[in-house]
Amino acid sequence: MHTVVVGTSGVTASDVLAVARGGARVDLSAEAMAALAASREIVDALAAKPEPVYGVSTGFGALATRHISPELRTQLQRNIVRSHAAGMGPRVEREVVRALMFLRLKTVCSGHTGVRPEVARTMADVLNAGITPVVHEYGSLGCSGDLAPLSHCALALMGEGEAEGPDGVVRPAGELLAEHGIRPVVLREKEGLALLNGTDGMLGMLVMALADLDILYKSADVTAALSLEALLGTDRVLAPELHAIRPHPGQAASAANMLAVLKGSGLTGHHQDDAPRVQDAYSVRCAPQVAGAGRDTLAHARLVAERELASAVDNPVVLPDGRVESNGNFHGAPVAYVLDFLAIAVADLASIAERRTDRLLDKNRSHGLPPFLADDAGVDSGLMIAQYTQAALVSELKRLAVPASADSIPSSAMQEDHVSMGWSAARKLRTAVDNLTRVVAVELYTATRAVELREGLTPAPATRAAVEALRAAGAAGPGPDRHLAPDLAAADAFVRDGRLVAAVETVTGPLN
């Protein structure tokens, strides 16, 4: 099994995906273990002094003014985990919790948190055992980081609360630790706080969304090309020289993808035939501009994620010169903003895809296709209601595009009086990505049927490969009405797992 080694300098997006989705094992480098031991020595020295140090010998948040005597500090660390594990609502997905735990371990291993090496080792052991703490949907304001979700993970390290075992059954965490020979941790000064104070949940969801959207944006370029072809549009608007004079990288990449998919098509360029068009509609002609802007948004979000993956997010932090300093690095604003930005781009990409679908189904605008692509219009309804479903998804995506990060709700007796809402931004983005996949699948299903109905005209080799692969995946072609939901589900799975892109790339080579 693949092993990810965590050092002191952060991790990569591929590391996160390997652990969260691929079940990769986690190991700690010798450098990380040495850094953990060195920072712990600093915390122990400060704990022995009479002067109060936040997080080491004081309370937390609005209760930070109280100095805690040595005999109460273990109880203090245990209590902060128990009290902060206050989430409610449905369980969060296993991959999100694994990403959350792994990213907290990444910060712990930076040597800036003061956590003992044995605590970090236990975190890795829990991940490697396939034990996933139960984390709930609600409880994080994104500042100080994802407190409640991280607290539920820390609770499991203590042998308390509930967790899902590798068999998928939820049981008491203490039982699962015992079965795997893992000793629950007894937290000491600063350790409880260090396990809770980070942007790990929202960052993990950002990394996974970026991976999913990378496939989805390529898929959307393919379906846009299919729609252009089915509408007998012109591919001249995709010429590289046109996009070079407006040099947005994402736009050029999307246009190049569409051009590659349409190479050798016998359907494009018929816009001047029976019903002449000077130009195709915006939803067809401007596809690279809209998808390209989304691609450039992805690039910006990826840059933010890379910076955050290289960060050590905690409060207070242990500095190399021995100081332990309070800071505001736990604030989720940088991550929250791009999560919201992506939700806007996702909604717009879905919106333009839906407009192309509607055009394919409207006999007044589809340039010779039957109404709703029905076999016997009137007796058959064709894909009429597939577009309804797609429209409902697009409407939901517009609501999900309302930014969470524009809101802030004060907490902790006004000590934490401005929060990021980054966790909420991440949760709604996950839903948005899920729904975009469905929207693209409906356009794919519609456009492939429309291409097949263009009798006497030969589609491009790449689009023909997409049609054949989709039919082999169980989504039927033209014909009398049938139970449509299973076909749409097959198209959804075909897009979701990357088979659409893979099928096209057998002809085009790698898409951008």
C-alpha positions as CSV (number, residue, x, y, z in Angstrom):
1,M,0.0,0.0,0.0
2,H,1.1,3.5,-0.8
3,T,2.6,5.4,2.2
4,V,2.6,9.2,2.7
5,V,5.5,10.4,4.8
6,V,4.7,13.6,6.8
7,G,7.6,16.0,7.5
8,T,7.9,19.5,8.8
9,S,7.3,21.4,5.6
10,G,3.7,20.6,4.9
11,V,2.1,18.2,2.4
12,T,0.8,18.2,-1.1
13,A,-2.7,18.0,-2.5
14,S,-1.9,14.5,-3.9
15,D,-0.9,13.4,-0.4
16,V,-4.3,14.6,1.0
17,L,-6.2,12.7,-1.8
18,A,-4.1,9.6,-1.2
19,V,-4.9,9.5,2.5
20,A,-8.5,10.8,2.3
21,R,-9.7,8.8,-0.7
22,G,-7.1,6.2,-1.4
23,G,-6.6,4.9,2.2
24,A,-2.8,5.4,2.0
25,R,-0.8,4.7,5.1
26,V,0.8,7.6,7.0
27,D,4.3,7.7,8.5
28,L,6.2,10.4,10.3
29,S,9.7,11.4,9.2
30,A,12.6,11.4,11.6
31,E,12.8,15.2,11.0
32,A,9.2,15.6,12.1
33,M,9.8,13.5,15.2
34,A,12.8,15.6,16.2
35,A,10.9,18.8,15.6
36,L,8.0,17.6,17.8
37,A,10.4,16.7,20.6
38,A,12.2,20.1,20.4
39,S,9.0,22.1,20.5
40,R,7.7,20.1,23.3
41,E,10.8,20.9,25.4
42,I,9.9,24.6,25.0
43,V,6.3,24.1,26.1
44,D,7.4,22.0,29.1
45,A,9.8,24.8,30.1
46,L,7.1,27.4,29.9
47,A,4.7,25.3,31.8
48,A,7.1,25.1,34.7
49,K,7.3,28.9,35.0
50,P,4.9,30.9,37.2
51,E,4.0,33.4,34.5
52,P,0.8,32.5,32.6
53,V,1.1,31.5,28.9
54,Y,-2.0,31.3,26.7
55,G,-2.9,27.7,25.9
56,V,-0.3,26.3,28.2
57,S,-1.3,27.6,31.6
58,T,-4.5,29.6,31.0
59,G,-8.1,29.0,29.9
60,F,-9.2,29.5,26.4
61,G,-11.1,32.1,24.3
62,A,-13.0,34.5,26.5
63,L,-11.7,32.5,29.6
64,A,-8.1,33.1,28.8
65,T,-7.6,35.5,31.7
66,R,-7.6,32.6,34.3
67,H,-4.3,31.1,35.3
68,I,-4.6,27.3,35.6
69,S,-2.5,25.6,38.3
70,P,-0.3,22.6,37.3
71,E,-2.5,20.0,38.9
72,L,-5.5,21.1,36.8
73,R,-3.9,21.3,33.4
74,T,-4.5,17.7,32.3
75,Q,-8.1,18.2,33.2
76,L,-8.2,21.5,31.3
77,Q,-6.9,19.9,28.1
78,R,-9.4,17.0,28.4
79,N,-12.2,19.4,29.1
80,I,-11.6,21.6,26.1
81,V,-11.9,18.6,23.9
82,R,-15.0,17.3,25.5
83,S,-16.8,20.7,25.6
84,H,-15.8,21.6,22.1
85,A,-17.0,18.3,20.7
86,A,-20.5,19.9,20.3
87,G,-21.4,19.2,16.7
88,M,-24.9,18.4,15.6
89,G,-26.6,17.1,12.5
90,P,-25.8,14.4,9.9
91,R,-22.4,12.7,9.9
92,V,-19.7,14.2,7.6
93,E,-18.3,11.9,4.9
94,R,-15.5,9.6,5.7
95,E,-13.1,11.1,3.2
96,V,-13.7,14.6,4.7
97,V,-12.9,13.3,8.2
98,R,-9.7,11.5,7.0
99,A,-8.6,14.7,5.3
100,L,-9.3,16.7,8.4
101,M,-7.3,14.4,10.6
102,F,-4.4,14.1,8.2
103,L,-4.1,17.9,7.8
104,R,-4.2,18.4,11.5
105,L,-1.3,15.9,11.8
106,K,0.5,17.9,9.1
107,T,0.4,21.0,11.3
108,V,1.3,19.0,14.4
109,C,4.4,17.7,12.6
110,S,5.6,21.2,11.7
111,G,7.1,21.5,15.1
112,H,5.2,24.7,15.8
113,T,2.5,23.3,18.1
114,G,4.3,21.9,21.1
115,V,2.6,18.5,20.9
116,R,4.5,15.4,22.1
117,P,5.7,12.9,19.5
118,E,3.5,10.2,21.0
119,V,0.4,12.2,20.3
120,A,1.4,12.6,16.6
121,R,2.2,8.9,16.4
122,T,-1.3,8.0,17.8
123,M,-2.9,10.3,15.2
124,A,-1.1,8.4,12.4
125,D,-2.0,5.0,14.0
126,V,-5.7,5.9,14.0
127,L,-5.6,6.9,10.4
128,N,-3.7,3.7,9.5
129,A,-6.2,1.5,11.4
130,G,-9.0,2.9,9.3
131,I,-10.8,4.4,12.3
132,T,-12.9,7.4,11.4
133,P,-14.3,9.6,14.2
134,V,-17.9,10.6,13.9
135,V,-18.0,14.3,12.9
136,H,-21.2,16.3,12.5
137,E,-22.3,18.7,9.8
138,Y,-22.8,21.7,12.1
139,G,-20.5,23.2,14.7
140,S,-17.7,25.1,12.9
141,L,-17.7,28.9,12.3
142,G,-14.3,28.7,10.6
143,C,-12.6,30.5,13.4
144,S,-10.7,29.5,15.5
145,G,-10.6,27.1,12.6
146,D,-12.9,24.1,12.5
147,L,-13.2,23.7,16.3
148,A,-16.1,21.3,16.7
149,P,-15.1,18.9,13.9
150,L,-11.5,18.8,15.1
151,S,-12.7,18.3,18.7
152,H,-14.7,15.2,17.7
153,C,-11.5,13.8,16.1
154,A,-9.5,14.6,19.3
155,L,-12.1,13.0,21.4
156,A,-11.6,9.7,19.6
157,L,-7.8,10.0,20.2
158,M,-8.7,10.1,23.9
159,G,-10.8,6.9,23.6
160,E,-14.1,8.8,23.9
161,G,-17.0,9.4,21.6
162,E,-17.9,7.3,18.6
163,A,-16.0,6.3,15.5
164,E,-16.5,4.2,12.4
165,G,-14.3,1.2,12.1
166,P,-12.7,-0.1,8.9
167,D,-15.8,-2.3,8.5
168,G,-18.1,0.7,8.3
169,V,-19.8,0.1,11.7
170,V,-20.0,2.9,14.2
171,R,-18.9,1.9,17.7
172,P,-17.4,3.5,20.8
173,A,-14.0,4.9,19.9
174,G,-12.4,3.3,23.0
175,E,-13.4,-0.2,21.8
176,L,-11.9,0.4,18.3
177,L,-8.7,1.8,19.7
178,A,-8.3,-1.3,22.0
179,E,-9.0,-3.7,19.1
180,H,-6.1,-2.2,17.1
181,G,-3.7,-2.0,20.0
182,I,-3.8,1.8,20.2
183,R,-3.5,3.4,23.6
184,P,-5.7,6.5,24.2
185,V,-3.7,9.7,24.7
186,V,-3.7,11.6,27.9
187,L,-3.4,15.2,26.9
188,R,-0.9,17.5,28.5
189,E,-0.3,21.3,28.4
190,K,-1.4,22.9,25.1
191,E,-2.1,19.6,23.4
192,G,-5.9,19.8,23.5
193,L,-5.8,23.3,22.1
194,A,-3.3,22.3,19.4
195,L,-5.6,19.5,18.2
196,L,-8.5,21.8,17.7
197,N,-7.2,25.0,16.2
198,G,-7.0,24.9,12.4
199,T,-8.6,25.3,9.0
200,D,-8.1,21.6,8.2
201,G,-11.7,20.7,7.4
202,M,-12.3,23.5,5.0
203,L,-8.9,23.0,3.4
204,G,-9.5,19.2,3.0
205,M,-12.8,19.9,1.3
206,L,-11.2,22.5,-1.0
207,V,-8.5,20.1,-2.1
208,M,-11.0,17.4,-2.9
209,A,-13.3,19.9,-4.7
210,L,-10.3,21.1,-6.9
211,A,-9.6,17.5,-7.9
212,D,-13.2,16.9,-8.8
213,L,-13.5,20.2,-10.7
214,D,-10.4,19.4,-12.7
215,I,-12.3,16.5,-14.3
216,L,-15.6,18.3,-14.5
217,Y,-14.2,21.3,-16.4
218,K,-12.7,19.0,-19.0
219,S,-16.0,17.1,-19.1
220,A,-17.9,20.4,-19.6
221,D,-15.6,21.3,-22.5
222,V,-16.5,17.9,-24.1
223,T,-20.2,18.3,-23.6
224,A,-20.1,21.9,-25.0
225,A,-18.3,20.6,-28.1
226,L,-21.0,17.9,-28.4
227,S,-23.7,20.5,-28.2
228,L,-22.0,22.7,-30.8
229,E,-21.7,19.8,-33.1
230,A,-25.4,18.7,-32.6
231,L,-26.6,22.2,-33.3
232,L,-24.5,22.3,-36.5
233,G,-22.6,25.2,-35.2
234,T,-19.3,26.6,-36.3
235,D,-16.0,25.7,-34.7
236,R,-14.2,28.7,-36.3
237,V,-14.9,30.6,-33.0
238,L,-12.5,28.2,-31.3
239,A,-9.4,29.2,-33.4
240,P,-6.3,29.8,-31.3
241,E,-5.7,33.3,-32.9
242,L,-9.0,34.5,-31.6
243,H,-8.3,33.5,-28.0
244,A,-4.7,34.8,-28.2
245,I,-6.0,38.4,-28.5
246,R,-7.7,38.0,-25.1
247,P,-5.0,36.1,-23.3
248,H,-6.9,34.4,-20.4
249,P,-5.2,31.1,-19.9
250,G,-8.3,29.2,-19.0
251,Q,-10.2,30.5,-22.0
252,A,-7.5,29.3,-24.4
253,A,-7.4,25.9,-22.7
254,S,-11.1,25.4,-23.0
255,A,-11.2,26.5,-26.6
256,A,-8.3,24.1,-27.4
257,N,-10.1,21.2,-25.8
258,M,-13.3,21.9,-27.7
259,L,-11.3,22.2,-31.0
260,A,-9.5,18.9,-30.3
261,V,-12.8,17.1,-29.6
262,L,-14.4,18.5,-32.8
263,K,-11.5,17.7,-35.1
264,G,-12.7,15.9,-38.2
265,S,-16.4,16.5,-37.6
266,G,-18.8,16.5,-40.5
267,L,-21.5,18.3,-38.5
268,T,-19.8,21.6,-37.8
269,G,-20.0,24.5,-40.2
270,H,-23.6,23.8,-41.3
271,H,-24.8,27.0,-39.7
272,Q,-25.3,28.5,-43.1
273,D,-27.4,25.7,-44.5
274,D,-31.3,25.7,-44.4
275,A,-31.7,28.3,-41.7
276,P,-28.6,30.5,-42.0
277,R,-27.0,31.9,-38.9
278,V,-24.4,34.6,-38.9
279,Q,-23.4,33.6,-35.4
280,D,-24.2,30.8,-32.9
281,A,-26.0,31.7,-29.7
282,Y,-23.9,32.9,-26.7
283,S,-24.3,29.6,-24.9
284,V,-22.5,27.9,-27.8
285,R,-20.2,30.7,-29.0
286,C,-19.1,31.9,-25.5
287,A,-18.5,28.4,-24.0
288,P,-14.7,28.8,-23.8
289,Q,-15.0,32.3,-22.2
290,V,-17.3,31.1,-19.4
291,A,-15.6,27.7,-18.8
292,G,-12.2,29.5,-19.1
293,A,-13.0,32.0,-16.4
294,G,-13.9,29.1,-14.2
295,R,-10.6,27.4,-15.0
296,D,-8.7,30.6,-14.0
297,T,-10.7,30.6,-10.7
298,L,-9.6,27.1,-10.1
299,A,-6.0,28.2,-10.7
300,H,-6.3,30.9,-8.1
301,A,-8.0,28.5,-5.6
302,R,-5.2,26.0,-6.2
303,L,-2.6,28.6,-5.3
304,V,-4.4,29.4,-2.0
305,A,-4.7,25.7,-1.2
306,E,-0.9,25.1,-1.9
307,R,0.0,28.0,0.5
308,E,-2.3,26.6,3.2
309,L,-0.9,23.1,2.7
310,A,2.5,24.5,3.5
311,S,1.3,26.4,6.6
312,A,1.3,25.6,10.3
313,V,-2.0,26.8,11.6
314,D,-2.3,26.9,15.4
315,N,-2.7,29.4,18.2
316,P,-0.4,29.9,20.1
317,V,2.5,28.7,18.0
318,V,6.0,27.7,19.1
319,L,8.7,29.7,17.2
320,P,12.2,28.5,16.4
321,D,13.7,31.1,18.9
322,G,11.7,29.5,21.8
323,R,8.9,32.1,22.0
324,V,5.3,30.9,22.2
325,E,3.2,33.6,20.6
326,S,-0.6,34.2,20.1
327,N,-1.6,34.9,16.5
328,G,-4.6,35.0,14.2
329,N,-3.4,32.5,11.6
330,F,-6.4,30.2,12.4
331,H,-8.8,32.6,10.7
332,G,-10.3,30.8,7.6
333,A,-10.8,33.9,5.4
334,P,-8.2,32.9,2.7
335,V,-9.8,29.5,2.2
336,A,-13.4,30.6,2.7
337,Y,-13.1,33.2,-0.1
338,V,-11.9,30.8,-2.7
339,L,-14.5,28.2,-1.7
340,D,-17.2,30.8,-2.3
341,F,-15.5,31.9,-5.5
342,L,-15.6,28.4,-6.8
343,A,-19.3,28.0,-6.0
344,I,-20.0,31.0,-8.2
345,A,-18.0,29.6,-11.1
346,V,-19.7,26.3,-10.7
347,A,-23.2,27.9,-10.8
348,D,-22.3,29.8,-14.0
349,L,-20.8,26.7,-15.8
350,A,-24.0,24.8,-15.0
351,S,-26.2,27.7,-16.1
352,I,-24.6,27.9,-19.6
353,A,-24.7,24.1,-19.9
354,E,-28.5,24.1,-19.2
355,R,-29.1,26.8,-21.8
356,R,-27.4,24.5,-24.5
357,T,-29.5,21.6,-23.4
358,D,-32.7,23.7,-23.7
359,R,-31.7,24.8,-27.2
360,L,-31.2,21.2,-28.3
361,L,-34.7,20.3,-27.2
362,D,-36.5,23.3,-28.7
363,K,-37.5,22.6,-32.3
364,N,-37.6,26.4,-33.0
365,R,-33.9,26.7,-32.2
366,S,-32.4,23.3,-32.7
367,H,-32.0,23.6,-36.5
368,G,-33.9,20.6,-37.6
369,L,-34.0,18.3,-34.6
370,P,-37.3,16.8,-33.5
371,P,-39.1,18.4,-30.5
372,F,-37.5,17.3,-27.2
373,L,-35.5,14.8,-29.3
374,A,-38.6,12.6,-29.1
375,D,-39.2,9.5,-31.2
376,D,-42.8,10.4,-32.0
377,A,-43.4,13.8,-30.6
378,G,-46.8,14.0,-28.8
379,V,-46.9,10.3,-28.1
380,D,-43.4,10.5,-26.7
381,S,-42.1,13.3,-24.5
382,G,-38.5,12.6,-25.2
383,L,-36.1,14.5,-22.9
384,M,-38.5,17.2,-21.9
385,I,-38.4,16.4,-18.2
386,A,-34.6,15.7,-18.2
387,Q,-34.3,19.4,-18.8
388,Y,-36.6,20.2,-15.9
389,T,-34.4,18.2,-13.6
390,Q,-31.3,20.0,-15.0
391,A,-33.1,23.4,-14.5
392,A,-33.9,22.5,-10.9
393,L,-30.3,21.7,-10.2
394,V,-29.1,24.9,-11.8
395,S,-31.6,26.9,-9.7
396,E,-30.2,25.2,-6.6
397,L,-26.7,26.0,-7.7
398,K,-27.5,29.7,-7.9
399,R,-28.7,29.6,-4.3
400,L,-25.5,27.7,-3.3
401,A,-23.4,30.5,-5.0
402,V,-24.5,33.0,-2.3
403,P,-21.2,33.5,-0.4
404,A,-21.0,32.1,3.2
405,S,-17.8,34.2,3.8
406,A,-19.8,37.5,3.5
407,D,-21.4,36.6,6.8
408,S,-20.0,36.6,10.3
409,I,-21.7,35.8,13.6
410,P,-19.9,36.7,16.8
411,S,-19.1,34.0,19.4
412,S,-17.3,33.4,22.7
413,A,-18.6,36.4,24.5
414,M,-17.4,38.7,21.7
415,Q,-13.8,37.5,21.9
416,E,-14.3,35.7,18.6
417,D,-16.2,38.6,17.1
418,H,-15.4,38.0,13.4
419,V,-15.5,34.5,11.9
420,S,-14.9,33.2,8.4
421,M,-17.7,30.7,7.9
422,G,-15.3,28.7,5.8
423,W,-16.6,25.3,6.9
424,S,-20.1,26.4,5.7
425,A,-18.6,27.6,2.4
426,A,-16.9,24.2,2.0
427,R,-20.0,22.2,2.8
428,K,-22.1,24.0,0.2
429,L,-19.3,23.7,-2.4
430,R,-19.4,19.9,-2.0
431,T,-23.1,20.0,-2.8
432,A,-22.5,22.3,-5.7
433,V,-19.8,20.1,-7.3
434,D,-22.1,17.1,-6.9
435,N,-24.9,18.9,-8.7
436,L,-22.7,20.3,-11.4
437,T,-21.8,16.7,-12.2
438,R,-25.5,15.9,-12.7
439,V,-26.0,19.0,-14.9
440,V,-23.1,18.1,-17.2
441,A,-24.5,14.5,-17.4
442,V,-27.8,15.8,-18.6
443,E,-26.2,17.9,-21.3
444,L,-24.1,14.9,-22.3
445,Y,-27.1,12.6,-22.5
446,T,-29.0,15.2,-24.6
447,A,-26.2,16.1,-26.9
448,T,-25.2,12.5,-27.7
449,R,-28.8,11.7,-28.6
450,A,-29.0,14.8,-30.8
451,V,-25.7,13.9,-32.6
452,E,-27.1,10.4,-33.3
453,L,-30.3,12.0,-34.8
454,R,-28.2,13.9,-37.4
455,E,-28.6,11.2,-40.0
456,G,-26.3,11.5,-43.0
457,L,-23.7,13.6,-41.1
458,T,-20.6,12.1,-39.5
459,P,-19.6,13.2,-36.0
460,A,-16.0,13.8,-35.1
461,P,-14.0,10.7,-34.1
462,A,-13.7,11.9,-30.5
463,T,-17.4,12.6,-30.0
464,R,-18.2,9.3,-31.6
465,A,-15.9,7.6,-29.0
466,A,-17.8,9.5,-26.3
467,V,-21.2,8.3,-27.7
468,E,-20.1,4.7,-28.0
469,A,-18.6,4.7,-24.4
470,L,-21.8,6.2,-23.0
471,R,-24.0,3.7,-24.7
472,A,-21.7,0.9,-23.4
473,A,-22.1,2.3,-19.9
474,G,-25.9,1.7,-20.0
475,A,-27.3,5.1,-21.2
476,A,-29.5,4.3,-24.2
477,G,-29.7,6.3,-27.5
478,P,-32.7,7.6,-29.4
479,G,-35.9,5.7,-29.4
480,P,-39.4,5.6,-27.8
481,D,-39.8,6.9,-24.3
482,R,-38.3,4.7,-21.5
483,H,-37.8,5.0,-17.8
484,L,-35.3,7.9,-18.0
485,A,-33.9,8.1,-14.4
486,P,-31.6,5.0,-14.8
487,D,-30.2,6.4,-18.1
488,L,-29.5,9.7,-16.4
489,A,-27.9,7.9,-13.4
490,A,-25.6,6.0,-15.8
491,A,-24.6,9.3,-17.5
492,D,-24.0,10.8,-14.1
493,A,-21.7,7.9,-13.1
494,F,-20.0,8.1,-16.5
495,V,-19.0,11.8,-16.0
496,R,-18.4,11.5,-12.2
497,D,-15.7,8.8,-12.4
498,G,-13.9,10.4,-15.4
499,R,-14.9,7.8,-18.1
500,L,-16.2,10.6,-20.4
501,V,-12.8,12.3,-20.4
502,A,-11.0,9.0,-20.7
503,A,-13.1,8.0,-23.7
504,V,-12.4,11.2,-25.6
505,E,-8.7,11.2,-24.7
506,T,-8.3,7.9,-26.5
507,V,-8.7,10.0,-29.7
508,T,-7.5,13.5,-28.8
509,G,-4.7,12.7,-26.4
510,P,-4.6,14.4,-23.0
511,L,-7.0,17.4,-22.7
512,N,-5.9,20.6,-20.9
